[in-house]
């Protein structure tokens, strides 16, 4: 029998959308809300204002690529 180690999932990060300033959570796991989004965008290039986008801004940014 193998013993599984109980590694707790990382706590959700509180982020501020680099586009609109809205605060949202990111739990850095496959069950994050962004994993359920149909649009997949590359992460912004490293800059002082680049990080994840909130759900609304992600959808707005992906809209031109879909159409």
PDB file with one MODEL, atoms N, CA, C and O in Angstrom:
MODEL        1
ATOM      1  N   UNK A   1       0.840  -1.171   0.000  1.00  0.00           N
ATOM      2  CA  UNK A   1       0.000   0.000   0.000  1.00  0.00           C
ATOM      3  C   UNK A   1       0.890   1.242   0.000  1.00  0.00           C
ATOM      4  O   UNK A   1       1.848   1.325   0.769  1.00  0.00           O
ATOM      5  N   UNK A   2       0.578   2.184  -0.847  1.00  0.00           N
ATOM      6  CA  UNK A   2       1.344   3.423  -0.890  1.00  0.00           C
ATOM      7  C   UNK A   2       0.623   4.493  -0.088  1.00  0.00           C
ATOM      8  O   UNK A   2      -0.605   4.578  -0.076  1.00  0.00           O
ATOM      9  N   UNK A   3       1.409   5.282   0.562  1.00  0.00           N
ATOM     10  CA  UNK A   3       0.848   6.358   1.377  1.00  0.00           C
ATOM     11  C   UNK A   3       0.863   7.645   0.563  1.00  0.00           C
ATOM     12  O   UNK A   3       1.904   8.042   0.038  1.00  0.00           O
ATOM     13  N   UNK A   4      -0.281   8.288   0.461  1.00  0.00           N
ATOM     14  CA  UNK A   4      -0.373   9.559  -0.250  1.00  0.00           C
ATOM     15  C   UNK A   4      -0.073  10.688   0.709  1.00  0.00           C
ATOM     16  O   UNK A   4      -0.562  10.716   1.838  1.00  0.00           O
ATOM     17  N   UNK A   5       0.728  11.609   0.246  1.00  0.00           N
ATOM     18  CA  UNK A   5       0.986  12.767   1.088  1.00  0.00           C
ATOM     19  C   UNK A   5      -0.114  13.792   0.841  1.00  0.00           C
ATOM     20  O   UNK A   5      -0.551  14.007  -0.289  1.00  0.00           O
ATOM     21  N   UNK A   6      -0.533  14.395   1.896  1.00  0.00           N
ATOM     22  CA  UNK A   6      -1.596  15.394   1.803  1.00  0.00           C
ATOM     23  C   UNK A   6      -0.969  16.771   1.634  1.00  0.00           C
ATOM     24  O   UNK A   6      -0.645  17.448   2.610  1.00  0.00           O
ATOM     25  N   UNK A   7      -0.807  17.166   0.398  1.00  0.00           N
ATOM     26  CA  UNK A   7      -0.247  18.480   0.114  1.00  0.00           C
ATOM     27  C   UNK A   7      -1.418  19.429  -0.098  1.00  0.00           C
ATOM     28  O   UNK A   7      -2.201  19.254  -1.032  1.00  0.00           O
ATOM     29  N   UNK A   8      -1.539  20.428   0.760  1.00  0.00           N
ATOM     30  CA  UNK A   8      -2.670  21.341   0.612  1.00  0.00           C
ATOM     31  C   UNK A   8      -2.534  22.186  -0.656  1.00  0.00           C
ATOM     32  O   UNK A   8      -1.433  22.546  -1.072  1.00  0.00           O
ATOM     33  N   UNK A   9      -3.683  22.490  -1.254  1.00  0.00           N
ATOM     34  CA  UNK A   9      -3.686  23.367  -2.427  1.00  0.00           C
ATOM     35  C   UNK A   9      -3.267  24.767  -1.999  1.00  0.00           C
ATOM     36  O   UNK A   9      -3.564  25.189  -0.881  1.00  0.00           O
ATOM     37  N   UNK A  10      -2.583  25.485  -2.874  1.00  0.00           N
ATOM     38  CA  UNK A  10      -2.188  26.846  -2.509  1.00  0.00           C
ATOM     39  C   UNK A  10      -3.419  27.721  -2.302  1.00  0.00           C
ATOM     40  O   UNK A  10      -4.447  27.531  -2.951  1.00  0.00           O
ATOM     41  N   UNK A  11      -3.302  28.660  -1.411  1.00  0.00           N
ATOM     42  CA  UNK A  11      -4.396  29.592  -1.151  1.00  0.00           C
ATOM     43  C   UNK A  11      -4.601  30.480  -2.367  1.00  0.00           C
ATOM     44  O   UNK A  11      -3.664  30.768  -3.111  1.00  0.00           O
ATOM     45  N   UNK A  12      -5.829  30.904  -2.552  1.00  0.00           N
ATOM     46  CA  UNK A  12      -6.142  31.779  -3.680  1.00  0.00           C
ATOM     47  C   UNK A  12      -5.407  33.104  -3.538  1.00  0.00           C
ATOM     48  O   UNK A  12      -5.316  33.673  -2.450  1.00  0.00           O
ATOM     49  N   UNK A  13      -4.884  33.580  -4.663  1.00  0.00           N
ATOM     50  CA  UNK A  13      -4.256  34.902  -4.683  1.00  0.00           C
ATOM     51  C   UNK A  13      -5.339  35.930  -4.963  1.00  0.00           C
ATOM     52  O   UNK A  13      -6.244  35.679  -5.758  1.00  0.00           O
ATOM     53  N   UNK A  14      -5.256  37.066  -4.327  1.00  0.00           N
ATOM     54  CA  UNK A  14      -6.143  38.182  -4.637  1.00  0.00           C
ATOM     55  C   UNK A  14      -5.404  39.040  -5.651  1.00  0.00           C
ATOM     56  O   UNK A  14      -4.312  39.538  -5.375  1.00  0.00           O
ATOM     57  N   UNK A  15      -5.993  39.207  -6.806  1.00  0.00           N
ATOM     58  CA  UNK A  15      -5.375  39.966  -7.878  1.00  0.00           C
ATOM     59  C   UNK A  15      -6.222  41.177  -8.226  1.00  0.00           C
ATOM     60  O   UNK A  15      -7.408  41.239  -7.905  1.00  0.00           O
ATOM     61  N   UNK A  16      -5.600  42.126  -8.880  1.00  0.00           N
ATOM     62  CA  UNK A  16      -6.295  43.279  -9.427  1.00  0.00           C
ATOM     63  C   UNK A  16      -6.117  43.204 -10.935  1.00  0.00           C
ATOM     64  O   UNK A  16      -4.992  43.117 -11.427  1.00  0.00           O
ATOM     65  N   UNK A  17      -7.219  43.237 -11.665  1.00  0.00           N
ATOM     66  CA  UNK A  17      -7.179  43.150 -13.122  1.00  0.00           C
ATOM     67  C   UNK A  17      -6.321  44.279 -13.678  1.00  0.00           C
ATOM     68  O   UNK A  17      -6.523  45.447 -13.347  1.00  0.00           O
ATOM     69  N   UNK A  18      -5.366  43.918 -14.522  1.00  0.00           N
ATOM     70  CA  UNK A  18      -4.469  44.925 -15.082  1.00  0.00           C
ATOM     71  C   UNK A  18      -5.167  45.801 -16.116  1.00  0.00           C
ATOM     72  O   UNK A  18      -4.606  46.801 -16.564  1.00  0.00           O
ATOM     73  N   UNK A  19      -6.371  45.434 -16.492  1.00  0.00           N
ATOM     74  CA  UNK A  19      -7.103  46.216 -17.482  1.00  0.00           C
ATOM     75  C   UNK A  19      -8.090  47.190 -16.821  1.00  0.00           C
ATOM     76  O   UNK A  19      -8.084  48.381 -17.133  1.00  0.00           O
ATOM     77  N   UNK A  20      -8.935  46.690 -15.909  1.00  0.00           N
ATOM     78  CA  UNK A  20      -9.994  47.533 -15.348  1.00  0.00           C
ATOM     79  C   UNK A  20      -9.840  47.838 -13.865  1.00  0.00           C
ATOM     80  O   UNK A  20     -10.526  48.716 -13.343  1.00  0.00           O
ATOM     81  N   UNK A  21      -8.955  47.132 -13.184  1.00  0.00           N
ATOM     82  CA  UNK A  21      -8.743  47.383 -11.763  1.00  0.00           C
ATOM     83  C   UNK A  21      -9.646  46.597 -10.837  1.00  0.00           C
ATOM     84  O   UNK A  21      -9.575  46.776  -9.621  1.00  0.00           O
ATOM     85  N   UNK A  22     -10.505  45.720 -11.377  1.00  0.00           N
ATOM     86  CA  UNK A  22     -11.385  44.911 -10.537  1.00  0.00           C
ATOM     87  C   UNK A  22     -10.568  43.885  -9.759  1.00  0.00           C
ATOM     88  O   UNK A  22      -9.592  43.344 -10.277  1.00  0.00           O
ATOM     89  N   UNK A  23     -10.963  43.619  -8.524  1.00  0.00           N
ATOM     90  CA  UNK A  23     -10.293  42.612  -7.712  1.00  0.00           C
ATOM     91  C   UNK A  23     -10.964  41.265  -7.936  1.00  0.00           C
ATOM     92  O   UNK A  23     -12.189  41.175  -8.021  1.00  0.00           O
ATOM     93  N   UNK A  24     -10.142  40.211  -8.030  1.00  0.00           N
ATOM     94  CA  UNK A  24     -10.676  38.867  -8.217  1.00  0.00           C
ATOM     95  C   UNK A  24      -9.703  37.855  -7.653  1.00  0.00           C
ATOM     96  O   UNK A  24      -8.571  38.201  -7.315  1.00  0.00           O
ATOM     97  N   UNK A  25     -10.129  36.615  -7.548  1.00  0.00           N
ATOM     98  CA  UNK A  25      -9.291  35.566  -6.991  1.00  0.00           C
ATOM     99  C   UNK A  25      -8.761  34.625  -8.054  1.00  0.00           C
ATOM    100  O   UNK A  25      -9.424  34.356  -9.056  1.00  0.00           O
ATOM    101  N   UNK A  26      -7.565  34.134  -7.824  1.00  0.00           N
ATOM    102  CA  UNK A  26      -6.933  33.140  -8.692  1.00  0.00           C
ATOM    103  C   UNK A  26      -6.379  32.054  -7.779  1.00  0.00           C
ATOM    104  O   UNK A  26      -5.545  32.332  -6.917  1.00  0.00           O
ATOM    105  N   UNK A  27      -6.836  30.818  -7.962  1.00  0.00           N
ATOM    106  CA  UNK A  27      -6.362  29.775  -7.058  1.00  0.00           C
ATOM    107  C   UNK A  27      -5.238  28.924  -7.638  1.00  0.00           C
ATOM    108  O   UNK A  27      -4.856  27.920  -7.037  1.00  0.00           O
ATOM    109  N   UNK A  28      -4.700  29.308  -8.801  1.00  0.00           N
ATOM    110  CA  UNK A  28      -3.517  28.658  -9.377  1.00  0.00           C
ATOM    111  C   UNK A  28      -3.653  27.148  -9.562  1.00  0.00           C
ATOM    112  O   UNK A  28      -2.657  26.426  -9.534  1.00  0.00           O
ATOM    113  N   UNK A  29      -4.861  26.681  -9.749  1.00  0.00           N
ATOM    114  CA  UNK A  29      -5.042  25.247  -9.975  1.00  0.00           C
ATOM    115  C   UNK A  29      -5.956  25.039 -11.174  1.00  0.00           C
ATOM    116  O   UNK A  29      -6.491  25.998 -11.731  1.00  0.00           O
ATOM    117  N   UNK A  30      -6.126  23.815 -11.558  1.00  0.00           N
ATOM    118  CA  UNK A  30      -6.938  23.531 -12.737  1.00  0.00           C
ATOM    119  C   UNK A  30      -8.416  23.818 -12.511  1.00  0.00           C
ATOM    120  O   UNK A  30      -9.182  23.837 -13.474  1.00  0.00           O
ATOM    121  N   UNK A  31      -8.839  24.039 -11.282  1.00  0.00           N
ATOM    122  CA  UNK A  31     -10.244  24.351 -11.060  1.00  0.00           C
ATOM    123  C   UNK A  31     -10.493  25.850 -10.886  1.00  0.00           C
ATOM    124  O   UNK A  31     -11.516  26.250 -10.330  1.00  0.00           O
ATOM    125  N   UNK A  32      -9.557  26.682 -11.362  1.00  0.00           N
ATOM    126  CA  UNK A  32      -9.743  28.124 -11.352  1.00  0.00           C
ATOM    127  C   UNK A  32     -10.816  28.481 -12.381  1.00  0.00           C
ATOM    128  O   UNK A  32     -10.981  27.759 -13.364  1.00  0.00           O
ATOM    129  N   UNK A  33     -11.533  29.557 -12.183  1.00  0.00           N
ATOM    130  CA  UNK A  33     -12.601  29.955 -13.109  1.00  0.00           C
ATOM    131  C   UNK A  33     -12.079  30.115 -14.530  1.00  0.00           C
ATOM    132  O   UNK A  33     -12.801  29.829 -15.485  1.00  0.00           O
ATOM    133  N   UNK A  34     -10.835  30.567 -14.689  1.00  0.00           N
ATOM    134  CA  UNK A  34     -10.321  30.804 -16.040  1.00  0.00           C
ATOM    135  C   UNK A  34     -10.134  29.502 -16.808  1.00  0.00           C
ATOM    136  O   UNK A  34     -10.113  29.521 -18.039  1.00  0.00           O
ATOM    137  N   UNK A  35      -9.997  28.379 -16.121  1.00  0.00           N
ATOM    138  CA  UNK A  35      -9.851  27.099 -16.807  1.00  0.00           C
ATOM    139  C   UNK A  35     -11.147  26.715 -17.519  1.00  0.00           C
ATOM    140  O   UNK A  35     -11.122  25.942 -18.476  1.00  0.00           O
ATOM    141  N   UNK A  36     -12.273  27.249 -17.060  1.00  0.00           N
ATOM    142  CA  UNK A  36     -13.565  26.957 -17.677  1.00  0.00           C
ATOM    143  C   UNK A  36     -13.884  27.863 -18.857  1.00  0.00           C
ATOM    144  O   UNK A  36     -14.852  27.624 -19.580  1.00  0.00           O
ATOM    145  N   UNK A  37     -13.076  28.904 -19.058  1.00  0.00           N
ATOM    146  CA  UNK A  37     -13.320  29.825 -20.167  1.00  0.00           C
ATOM    147  C   UNK A  37     -12.916  29.173 -21.484  1.00  0.00           C
ATOM    148  O   UNK A  37     -11.907  28.472 -21.557  1.00  0.00           O
ATOM    149  N   UNK A  38     -13.708  29.410 -22.517  1.00  0.00           N
ATOM    150  CA  UNK A  38     -13.380  28.827 -23.819  1.00  0.00           C
ATOM    151  C   UNK A  38     -12.202  29.555 -24.473  1.00  0.00           C
ATOM    152  O   UNK A  38     -11.456  28.954 -25.246  1.00  0.00           O
ATOM    153  N   UNK A  39     -12.035  30.835 -24.170  1.00  0.00           N
ATOM    154  CA  UNK A  39     -10.935  31.611 -24.747  1.00  0.00           C
ATOM    155  C   UNK A  39      -9.663  31.363 -23.967  1.00  0.00           C
ATOM    156  O   UNK A  39      -9.666  31.377 -22.736  1.00  0.00           O
ATOM    157  N   UNK A  40      -8.597  31.140 -24.670  1.00  0.00           N
ATOM    158  CA  UNK A  40      -7.276  30.985 -24.053  1.00  0.00           C
ATOM    159  C   UNK A  40      -6.356  32.017 -24.688  1.00  0.00           C
ATOM    160  O   UNK A  40      -6.095  31.964 -25.890  1.00  0.00           O
ATOM    161  N   UNK A  41      -5.870  32.941 -23.896  1.00  0.00           N
ATOM    162  CA  UNK A  41      -5.002  34.003 -24.395  1.00  0.00           C
ATOM    163  C   UNK A  41      -3.615  33.838 -23.811  1.00  0.00           C
ATOM    164  O   UNK A  41      -3.467  33.317 -22.705  1.00  0.00           O
ATOM    165  N   UNK A  42      -2.603  34.270 -24.530  1.00  0.00           N
ATOM    166  CA  UNK A  42      -1.262  34.248 -23.929  1.00  0.00           C
ATOM    167  C   UNK A  42      -1.196  35.250 -22.787  1.00  0.00           C
ATOM    168  O   UNK A  42      -1.884  36.270 -22.800  1.00  0.00           O
ATOM    169  N   UNK A  43      -0.370  34.953 -21.812  1.00  0.00           N
ATOM    170  CA  UNK A  43      -0.190  35.889 -20.704  1.00  0.00           C
ATOM    171  C   UNK A  43       0.456  37.147 -21.253  1.00  0.00           C
ATOM    172  O   UNK A  43       1.240  37.077 -22.200  1.00  0.00           O
ATOM    173  N   UNK A  44       0.138  38.303 -20.668  1.00  0.00           N
ATOM    174  CA  UNK A  44       0.769  39.546 -21.123  1.00  0.00           C
ATOM    175  C   UNK A  44       2.280  39.459 -20.951  1.00  0.00           C
ATOM    176  O   UNK A  44       2.780  38.746 -20.081  1.00  0.00           O
ATOM    177  N   UNK A  45       2.996  40.193 -21.793  1.00  0.00           N
ATOM    178  CA  UNK A  45       4.444  40.239 -21.654  1.00  0.00           C
ATOM    179  C   UNK A  45       4.788  40.836 -20.306  1.00  0.00           C
ATOM    180  O   UNK A  45       4.008  41.600 -19.737  1.00  0.00           O
ATOM    181  N   UNK A  46       5.955  40.489 -19.797  1.00  0.00           N
ATOM    182  CA  UNK A  46       6.375  41.015 -18.501  1.00  0.00           C
ATOM    183  C   UNK A  46       6.408  42.534 -18.549  1.00  0.00           C
ATOM    184  O   UNK A  46       7.131  43.135 -19.343  1.00  0.00           O
ATOM    185  N   UNK A  47       5.629  43.121 -17.705  1.00  0.00           N
ATOM    186  CA  UNK A  47       5.640  44.573 -17.557  1.00  0.00           C
ATOM    187  C   UNK A  47       5.099  44.884 -16.177  1.00  0.00           C
ATOM    188  O   UNK A  47       4.634  43.991 -15.469  1.00  0.00           O
ATOM    189  N   UNK A  48       5.158  46.125 -15.802  1.00  0.00           N
ATOM    190  CA  UNK A  48       4.700  46.489 -14.466  1.00  0.00           C
ATOM    191  C   UNK A  48       3.201  46.331 -14.317  1.00  0.00           C
ATOM    192  O   UNK A  48       2.707  46.203 -13.197  1.00  0.00           O
ATOM    193  N   UNK A  49       2.454  46.338 -15.432  1.00  0.00           N
ATOM    194  CA  UNK A  49       1.007  46.238 -15.322  1.00  0.00           C
ATOM    195  C   UNK A  49       0.455  44.917 -15.855  1.00  0.00           C
ATOM    196  O   UNK A  49      -0.763  44.771 -15.962  1.00  0.00           O
ATOM    197  N   UNK A  50       1.301  43.963 -16.188  1.00  0.00           N
ATOM    198  CA  UNK A  50       0.831  42.720 -16.773  1.00  0.00           C
ATOM    199  C   UNK A  50       0.607  41.628 -15.751  1.00  0.00           C
ATOM    200  O   UNK A  50       1.525  41.247 -15.024  1.00  0.00           O
ATOM    201  N   UNK A  51      -0.592  41.135 -15.696  1.00  0.00           N
ATOM    202  CA  UNK A  51      -0.932  39.981 -14.876  1.00  0.00           C
ATOM    203  C   UNK A  51      -2.248  39.446 -15.428  1.00  0.00           C
ATOM    204  O   UNK A  51      -2.656  39.821 -16.528  1.00  0.00           O
ATOM    205  N   UNK A  52      -2.893  38.604 -14.701  1.00  0.00           N
ATOM    206  CA  UNK A  52      -4.154  38.025 -15.152  1.00  0.00           C
ATOM    207  C   UNK A  52      -5.222  39.096 -15.322  1.00  0.00           C
ATOM    208  O   UNK A  52      -5.151  40.175 -14.735  1.00  0.00           O
ATOM    209  N   UNK A  53      -6.212  38.768 -16.141  1.00  0.00           N
ATOM    210  CA  UNK A  53      -7.363  39.636 -16.338  1.00  0.00           C
ATOM    211  C   UNK A  53      -8.560  39.048 -15.600  1.00  0.00           C
ATOM    212  O   UNK A  53      -8.634  37.837 -15.393  1.00  0.00           O
ATOM    213  N   UNK A  54      -9.488  39.901 -15.205  1.00  0.00           N
ATOM    214  CA  UNK A  54     -10.735  39.418 -14.599  1.00  0.00           C
ATOM    215  C   UNK A  54     -11.559  38.735 -15.693  1.00  0.00           C
ATOM    216  O   UNK A  54     -11.235  38.847 -16.875  1.00  0.00           O
ATOM    217  N   UNK A  55     -12.601  38.045 -15.308  1.00  0.00           N
ATOM    218  CA  UNK A  55     -13.425  37.295 -16.253  1.00  0.00           C
ATOM    219  C   UNK A  55     -13.977  38.191 -17.369  1.00  0.00           C
ATOM    220  O   UNK A  55     -13.926  37.821 -18.542  1.00  0.00           O
ATOM    221  N   UNK A  56     -14.499  39.358 -17.007  1.00  0.00           N
ATOM    222  CA  UNK A  56     -15.083  40.252 -18.015  1.00  0.00           C
ATOM    223  C   UNK A  56     -14.040  40.749 -19.007  1.00  0.00           C
ATOM    224  O   UNK A  56     -14.286  40.749 -20.214  1.00  0.00           O
ATOM    225  N   UNK A  57     -12.881  41.171 -18.516  1.00  0.00           N
ATOM    226  CA  UNK A  57     -11.837  41.678 -19.407  1.00  0.00           C
ATOM    227  C   UNK A  57     -11.237  40.568 -20.260  1.00  0.00           C
ATOM    228  O   UNK A  57     -10.871  40.811 -21.410  1.00  0.00           O
ATOM    229  N   UNK A  58     -11.129  39.359 -19.724  1.00  0.00           N
ATOM    230  CA  UNK A  58     -10.653  38.232 -20.512  1.00  0.00           C
ATOM    231  C   UNK A  58     -11.596  37.986 -21.679  1.00  0.00           C
ATOM    232  O   UNK A  58     -11.152  37.781 -22.809  1.00  0.00           O
ATOM    233  N   UNK A  59     -12.894  38.005 -21.409  1.00  0.00           N
ATOM    234  CA  UNK A  59     -13.879  37.793 -22.469  1.00  0.00           C
ATOM    235  C   UNK A  59     -13.837  38.910 -23.505  1.00  0.00           C
ATOM    236  O   UNK A  59     -13.931  38.650 -24.705  1.00  0.00           O
ATOM    237  N   UNK A  60     -13.696  40.154 -23.047  1.00  0.00           N
ATOM    238  CA  UNK A  60     -13.611  41.288 -23.983  1.00  0.00           C
ATOM    239  C   UNK A  60     -12.359  41.195 -24.839  1.00  0.00           C
ATOM    240  O   UNK A  60     -12.413  41.466 -26.039  1.00  0.00           O
ATOM    241  N   UNK A  61     -11.234  40.816 -24.245  1.00  0.00           N
ATOM    242  CA  UNK A  61      -9.980  40.702 -24.987  1.00  0.00           C
ATOM    243  C   UNK A  61     -10.036  39.574 -25.993  1.00  0.00           C
ATOM    244  O   UNK A  61      -9.411  39.655 -27.051  1.00  0.00           O
ATOM    245  N   UNK A  62     -10.778  38.521 -25.681  1.00  0.00           N
ATOM    246  CA  UNK A  62     -10.867  37.363 -26.580  1.00  0.00           C
ATOM    247  C   UNK A  62     -11.869  37.576 -27.702  1.00  0.00           C
ATOM    248  O   UNK A  62     -11.780  36.909 -28.733  1.00  0.00           O
ATOM    249  N   UNK A  63     -12.814  38.482 -27.532  1.00  0.00           N
ATOM    250  CA  UNK A  63     -13.875  38.680 -28.524  1.00  0.00           C
ATOM    251  C   UNK A  63     -13.343  38.991 -29.926  1.00  0.00           C
ATOM    252  O   UNK A  63     -13.822  38.393 -30.890  1.00  0.00           O
ATOM    253  N   UNK A  64     -12.367  39.907 -30.084  1.00  0.00           N
ATOM    254  CA  UNK A  64     -11.865  40.172 -31.452  1.00  0.00           C
ATOM    255  C   UNK A  64     -11.231  38.943 -32.101  1.00  0.00           C
ATOM    256  O   UNK A  64     -11.312  38.782 -33.318  1.00  0.00           O
ATOM    257  N   UNK A  65     -10.613  38.090 -31.319  1.00  0.00           N
ATOM    258  CA  UNK A  65      -9.962  36.899 -31.862  1.00  0.00           C
ATOM    259  C   UNK A  65     -10.986  35.878 -32.350  1.00  0.00           C
ATOM    260  O   UNK A  65     -10.713  35.099 -33.263  1.00  0.00           O
ATOM    261  N   UNK A  66     -12.169  35.889 -31.732  1.00  0.00           N
ATOM    262  CA  UNK A  66     -13.214  34.924 -32.098  1.00  0.00           C
ATOM    263  C   UNK A  66     -13.931  35.369 -33.363  1.00  0.00           C
ATOM    264  O   UNK A  66     -14.345  34.540 -34.173  1.00  0.00           O
ATOM    265  N   UNK A  67     -14.077  36.676 -33.530  1.00  0.00           N
ATOM    266  CA  UNK A  67     -14.841  37.187 -34.668  1.00  0.00           C
ATOM    267  C   UNK A  67     -13.977  37.431 -35.827  1.00  0.00           C
ATOM    268  O   UNK A  67     -14.458  37.864 -36.874  1.00  0.00           O
TER     269      UNK A  67
ENDMDL
END
